[in-house]
C-alpha cells in the first residue's frame, strides 16, 4: 500500500468496511499475514526455538494463566527467561506454546485485532467473540504448522456478562475447546494436567490456585526436559497473570518467588509433591 505525497492516507484506510483488522490486512496487504508467507524447505536438522508449558485454571475471582520460562531448540536450552503469557486486552490473556517467534507475532496481531475492533465498534468483543477471532488466526497458521512451525495457545479471560473466568484451548488446526476448571498445553502439559487433576478444586482462593499452578509447572519440569522449573540460583520463576472483574493483572515476581521457594522446600521432603487422598 503506497501513500501518495500530499494526499494523506489511501482511501482504504478511511473506508469503514470492516471492524476486523485481520480482514483489512488480508484485503490490502495479504503478504503481511504470518500464515501467507512462503517458507523455504527446511534443511535436515533444522530446529526453531519452541516454548512450553502453559497452565490455566479458573478460581473464585476469575482465571489464572501461567507459563514456565524455558525455550528450547532440540536438546539445547535457547532461552531461560522467555515470556509466554501476555495480556490480550483488559479482560483476557493468552499463553503460547510452540514455535516461539511466530507465537509472539500471532499474539501481537491478536492484541491489535481486539484493539482495532473496539475502536471501530466503540465496544469490546464478547469473550466468545475474542476466542473465535483467535481460532481464525491459529487456523491461518496451519500451513506453517504443517512444516513444523506450530503455535498452540491457551486463551483465558473474565466474562463480564457471566461474572466468571473462562478458558479456551486450541489445536494446530484452530479447533477450539472450552475447558472446565483447568487446562495445560505444551510438551509438559501431560504432567501439568495430571498434577492439576489431583490438586484443583472448584472455587479456590487466589493463593490456592497460584500454589496449584506452580506445583503443576514443577511436575511438568520434573518429567519434561523442555519445561523449565524454578531456578533459585538465577531467581527465575513462572510468569503468572490473573484476570478478574478488575481486569488483567500480572503477579509481581516477588509473589511468585515466595510460592515457588515454598514448593521447592516442601519437595525436598516429598519429591513427588503433595498427595491427594485415595477417597
N, C-alpha and C positions, 0 to 999 in steps of 0.2 A: 504494500500500500504506500503510494508516494503522496507527499504533501506538496501542493503547488505553492510556490512563493507568493505571498501576499493574499492567498485565498483561504488561509486558515485550515481547519481540518477537512478531510474529504467528506462528501455528503453521507457516506455510510456511517460515520461517527455521530451524525446528528439525527439520523432516522431512527425513531423508537420502534424498531421492528421486533425485537426480542428482549426479554429480560434475562436471557441466558448468555453469559459471556462465552461459554463453550460453543454455542450455536453461532454467535457472531464471529468468533475466531475461525470456525470451520468454514464459514462462508467467505470471509475476507482474506484469511491467510492460513489455509489448512495445513501448510507445511510446518507451522509452528506448534501444532499439537504433537505431544510426545509420541503417541501411537502411530502417527503418519510418517515418521522418519524411516528412511531406508538405511538399514544397517548392513555393513559388510559381513560376510560369513566369518564367524569367529574361528580363530586358529585353534588347533588342538591344545588343550591345557589352559584355555582362557578362563580366568576367574574374575568376576566382578565382585566388588565388596557387597556383602549381604549382611543384613541386620536381623536379629531376633532378640528377645522374645517379648511379646506384649500380653498383658493380662488386663482384664476389666471385670468389674463387679458392681452391682447396684447395692446400695445400703440405705439406711433410714432417711438420709438427707438428699440423696441423689445418686451419683455414679462416680466410681473411681476408675482411672485408667493409668497403667504403669508399664514401664519398659526397662530392660537392662541397658547397659551402655556399650556393649561389645559389638564390633563389626568385624567379620572375618572374610578372608579370601582363601578359599580352600581350607588348608590346615594352618593358615597364618592369621594371627590377630592383626587386622589392618588398622583399627581404631579402638581405643579403650574408653573414650569419653563422648561417644556419638549420642545425639539426641534423637529419640524416636517417638516422642509424644509431643503433640502440637495442639494449640487451640485452633478449631475450625472457624468458630465465631464466638459470640458472647456466651452462648449456652450449649456449646458442643466441642468435642475434642476428637482427635484422630491419632491412632498409633500405627506405626508402619513396621512391617516385616517384609523381607525380600530384598531386591536389588536397591541398595541404599540411595544412590544418586537419583534414580528415576522415581523412587518413592517420595523423596523430599520435593522433587519438582511437581509431582502429582498433588502433594499436599498444598503447595503454594498456589497451584492453579485452582484447587478446590476452595481455598480461602478466598481467592479473587472471585470465583463464581458466586459464592454466597454473598460477598460484599456487593458485587455488581447487581445481583437480584434485588437486594434490599434498597439500593439507591434508586433503581428504576421503578420498582413497585411501591416503595415507601413503607414496606413491611417485610419482616424476615420470613423466609420459608418455614413451613412446619418442620418438625423433626423428621417425619416420614419423607417430606419433600427433599430434605438435605440428604437423607440416606439414599433416595432414588438418584439424585444427581451423582453421588459417589459411585453408585452402581454403573452408571453410564461411563464414567471416567475409567473405572477398572476394566470394564469390557472393552473400552477403546484401546487398552494396552495389551489385548490378547495376542496380537501379532508378535510383540516383543516377548511376551511370556512364553510363546512357543519356541523362541530362540534362547530361552533360559534366563530372561530378564523379567521375572515375575514380580509383581507387587501385590501383597495381600494385607490390606489394612483392617483395623478394628475401629468402628465409629461408635462413639458414646456421647450421650447428651441428656440434658434435663428437658423433659417435655412439659412446657409451661401449661399446656391445656390439661394434661393428666396429673400434673403435680408429682412427677416421679422420674427417676432416672431410667434410661433405656439403652440397650446395647445391640449393635448390629455387627455381624461378622460377614466376611466375603470370601469367595474363592477366586481363582485366577480368571475365570470366565465372566466375573461380575455377578455371579449368583449371590444373593443376599439372604441372610437368615437373621431374624430377631432372636436373640438369646435370652433365656430366662435365668436371672441371677448372676451368672458369670460366664466368661469365655476366655480363651487364650489362642494365640496364633504364633507361628514361627516354629523353628526346629525344636525348641524346647517346650512347645505347647502341650505335648502329651503328658509330660511330667508336671508342668504347672497346673494343667487342668485336673490331673489326678490329685494334686495337693488341695486344690480348691474344693474338690468334691467332698473331701473329708473335713475341711475347715470352715466352709461357707455356711452361713445361716441367714435366713430372711431377717431384714430389719436390723442388721448390725450397725453399731455406732461407728463413727469415723475412725477412732483409734483401733477398733477391732478389724475393720475391713482393711486398713492400712497394714496391720500386722499380718493378716492373712495373705495379702498381695506380696509382701516381702518374703514370707515363708514360701509361697508358691514359686517366686523367682529364684529363691535359694535352691529349691528342689530341682528346678529346671537346670540351673548351673551345675548342680551336683551330678547330673547324668548326661548333660548335653554340652559338649566342648565349645559349641558356638555361642553359648549363653554365658555372659559374664556375671559372676557372683559379687557380693560386697567386697571391695578392695580396701581393706583397712589401712594399708600402707600408703596408698595414693589418695585415700579418702574419696573413693568413687562409689556411689550408691545409686540405686534405681531412680529414675525420674518418675514422679508421681503427680498426677493432676486430678482435681476434684471438680465436678460440675454440679452445682446446686441451683436453687431458686435465686441465689445471689450472683450466679454466673460462673465462669471458668476461673479456677484458682490453682496455680501450681504451688505445691508444697515446698517450703524452703528446704534446702538440702540438710540443714541442721536438724530438722524434724525427722526426715527420713533416716539420717545417720543414727539418731538416737534409737530408733526402732531396729535398724539393721544391726547395730552393735549388740543390742539385747538378744536378737535372734542368733547371732554368731556365738555369743556367750552361752546361750542355752544349748546350742548344737554341740558344744564341747562336752556336755554331759550326756546329750542324747543326739548322736549324729543323724539319726533318721528323722528327727523333728518331732513335733507333738503328735501324740497318738489318740485317735478317736476311739470312743467306747465301742465295744463289739455289738452292743444292742442299744 
